[in-house]
Amino acid sequence: MRYASITSRLADLGSGKWALHIRARQLKASGADIIELTIGEPDLPPDRALLDECQRAMNAGRYRYSNGRGEAAVVSAIAEKYRRRRADVTAKNVLCFPGTQTALFAVMLGLAEAGDGVLVGDPLYATYEGVIRAAGAHPVFVPLKPDLGFHMQREHLERSVTPECRVLLLNTPHNPTGAVLTAAEITAIGEVARRHDLWIVCDEVYEELVFSGTFASPFDDPDLAERTIVVSSISKSHAAPGFRSGWAVGPAEFTRRLLPVSETMLFGQQPFIADMTAYALTHEIDTARRMRETYGRRARRIVDGLSHIPAVAVLPPEAGMFALIDVAGTGLSGEAFAWALLEEERVAVMPGSSFGTQAKDFLRISLTVADETIEEACRRIAALAERRTTTRKRRA
Ligand SMILES: Cc1ncc(COP(=O)(O)O)c(C=O)c1O
């Protein structure tokens, strides 16, 4: 039978990147004691009040069909959240989606198609290439340099732009690097976007998990308002990824045009999830603060746990749920080190190469496990790094 080309375009973008994680899960299933630091899922539960609100809404019959934009209360709560950042935001700027991932998918369908280029930093979040290719477009990678903390630079963006480019897909705070773009960097990047008439799609799902530095966004710059769309969700901010509740906020003309796309895809969101999201956005909930403290502390544990190993360098994250460590000093690539770590030390981490070429010397370590587990993982990483460095020196 014949299949549409989207199935081939996405074929290699799925499980290949997760081969090590999949292997670790297999080993675990067969009884091996593996420390799993591969994926980032909040290890705190969502606030009890959110679960209560969800149940209250269900019991009150809030399970009927909704509409394409979203339930009035959640649309208004999202508009209010962004109005605190830019005064002109109204309900007309908001579209609800089941999570940032779906928002990204729909937004990309609305902005790019076959032949178009989408600029995106390398390293990048694992699903971005699929989102771009699903729309028929192709990624145009902007190198994010390790020695510049993986912050996107104006000149690197400028050099990467081709005449086909229509969209810049930004991610701040960034996964996997934890980089948080500064206001000055956003201004410089925005200038390039304006000059080349690019849309800016900004994935801000880690907005509330900034440990150091100040969050900044092109959305907050009135000069970039006509070309910027934010996508985000309550997955990270409220430790509620399974609820699948997110949104896109952009120019009214954009949301007007995207509404039929969203309606065609989804036919609306679940009202009880919408009520819970509205509650989350309009009440003081301290989950994000607790995660900031916890993940920031665990990142420091990694710095402390590995600082005595000369062959390994930790890049302290500015935000998010991950820390990157550079293992080039051991003589191994990130990929080779990660597989050896799994086989010899029973620790599963993501090789940086799963996220692009610029992070190939790095490992990405999830901060969503207990402090003691992180400390034990560091001991094992240190042991492998020392073993490999000694073997290398002996051979030299
Ligand atoms: C950068 C980034 N964007 C989007 C997502 C997906 O978020 P959501 O659960 O809102 O779909 C993730 C999840 O890890 C992420 O790291």
The ligand as an SDF file (V2000), in Angstrom:
LIG
                    3D

 16 16  0  0  0  0  0  0  0  0999 V2000
   11.3670   22.5520   24.9310 C   0  0  0  0  0  0  0  0  0  0  0  0
   10.1280   21.7540   25.0980 C   0  0  0  0  0  0  0  0  0  0  0  0
    9.0410   22.0940   24.3840 N   0  0  0  0  0  0  0  0  0  0  0  0
    7.8900   21.4080   24.4960 C   0  0  0  0  0  0  0  0  0  0  0  0
    7.7940   20.3170   25.3270 C   0  0  0  0  0  0  0  0  0  0  0  0
    6.4910   19.5780   25.4020 C   0  0  0  0  0  0  0  0  0  0  0  0
    5.6660   20.2590   26.3080 O   0  0  0  0  0  0  0  0  0  0  0  0
    4.1280   19.9010   26.5060 P   0  0  0  0  0  0  0  0  0  0  0  0
    4.0220   18.8890   27.5760 O   0  0  0  0  0  0  0  0  0  0  0  0
    3.5110   21.2010   26.9120 O   0  0  0  0  0  0  0  0  0  0  0  0
    3.6000   19.4080   25.1960 O   0  0  0  0  0  0  0  0  0  0  0  0
    8.8930   19.9110   26.0960 C   0  0  0  0  0  0  0  0  0  0  0  0
    8.8120   18.7270   26.9780 C   0  0  0  0  0  0  0  0  0  0  0  0
    9.7830   18.2380   27.5030 O   0  0  0  0  0  0  0  0  0  0  0  0
   10.0900   20.6600   25.9720 C   0  0  0  0  0  0  0  0  0  0  0  0
   11.1860   20.3240   26.6770 O   0  0  0  0  0  0  0  0  0  0  0  0
  1  2  1  0
  2  3  1  0
  2 15  2  0
  3  4  2  0
  4  5  1  0
  5  6  1  0
  5 12  2  0
  6  7  1  0
  7  8  1  0
  8  9  2  0
  8 10  1  0
  8 11  1  0
 12 13  1  0
 12 15  1  0
 13 14  2  0
 15 16  1  0
M  END
$$$$
